[in-house]
Amino acid sequence: MDRKAHTLAETVKQFYNLLGGYTNSDFSINQPELQALLNLFSDHIYYNRCGKIIEGKDALRKFYEHERRLYGKHTLDKIVVDESDNGSAAVLGTFDGVNKAQKRLLVRFSDFFSFNSQGKISFRETLTAQI
């Protein structure tokens, strides 16, 4: 894996590590982790989350602070990086956690990322399936 592919893969891994840490077990928001998570994204992020469209970093912050109320762990099975243009990555994994109603969620997911010329995430699309 060359340096660019390694850097993109590390950004993706960092994203999931922060995603697991920005919500505490009582569903309060850990602001330093949330800010670090948001710093991985372009100001003009376009995120398609299973058909829900989120555009721009302000909308993404609102989503993570008020809508995505989950606590759990992402296990990454595979990360595939394409170095062409500014780079992209595809991820396959499992989320095991709970929602705010304390309902257990066990979900397979695929995530697709594109990056801008500064290495920030400019596009993300998530597909999920309950297991």
N, C-alpha and C positions, 0 to 999 in steps of 0.2 A: 504494500500500500504506500503510495507516495505521500508527500507532505500535505498536499491539498486535501486528498481523500481522508487522511488521518485527522486533519483539522475539522473537516465537516462531520466526520463520525464522532469526534470528541464533543462538538457542539450539540449534536443530537443526544448523546449520552448525558451531557450536562443538563439539557432541557428536561429529560425524564427524571433526573435526580432532583432538580428544583421543583418539578411538578409534584413530586411526592412529598416535598417538604414545606410548601407554602401554606397548606391547610393543616392545622393542628388537629389532634384527635377529638377536640371539642368543637371543631369546625370554625374556630377563630382563624383569622388570616395572619400569617407570619409575614409582615411587610418587607423585611429585608430579603427574604427568599423570593417573594413576589416581584420585587423590583429587579432582582438579579435575573429572574425568569423573563420579565418584560424586556430587559436589556438585550436579550438574544434576538429580538424581533426588529424588523424594519418599522419605521413610522407608518408605512403604507401596507402593513400586513393584510393579506387576504386569507381568511381561514374559513373553509367549508367543513363544518363539523356535522357530518351525517345529514346534510341538507340545510343546516342553520348557517347562514352567512354572517361572518363577523369581519368588518372592514375597518382598518386603522387601529393604531395602538391604544387610543382612548377607549374604543369599543372592546378591545381585547382585555384591557384592565377591568372594565365594568363586568365583563363575562366572568373573569377569574375571581373577582371580589364578591359578586352577587349571585351568579347563576350556577357555576360549576362548584357545587358543594359536595365534594367527594373526599374521602380519606382512604388511602391504601397505597399499594405498591405496583409499579409497572415492572414486569419482567420482560426484557428484550431478548427475543430468540434470534433475530437476524437484522442486520443493518447492511443495506447495499447502497454504495455511493457511486454516483455518476459525476465525473469531473468536468464534463463538457460545459461550455458557457460558464456561468458562475457556480455551477454545481447543484446537485440535487441528491436526495437520499430517500430511501424507502425503508420502512421499519415494520417488522411483524412481531407481535408480542401479546402478553396477557396482562390485564389489570385485575387485581384481587383486592377488594376493599368494601367500603360501606358508603351509603349516601346519608344525608342528614337525618332521614327517618330510621336510620340504623338497619336498613335492608342491605343484605350482602349482595355485592355485585361481583360476578366472575365473568369477565368479558375478554374475548379475543379482539385484537385491533390491528389495523394496518394504518400507518401514517405515511404521508408523502410530503416531503419538504422541498422547497426551492430556496436558493440563497441569492442575495444581491451581491454586487461587486465588493461590498465591505464585509461580506461573510455573515450578514444578518439574515434571519429567516424572513423571506418575503411572501411565501405561500405555504400553506399547510392544509392538507385534506385528511380527514379521519373517517375511517369506516369501521364499524363495530358489529359484533355478533355475540349474543348471550350464549354462555355455555353452562 
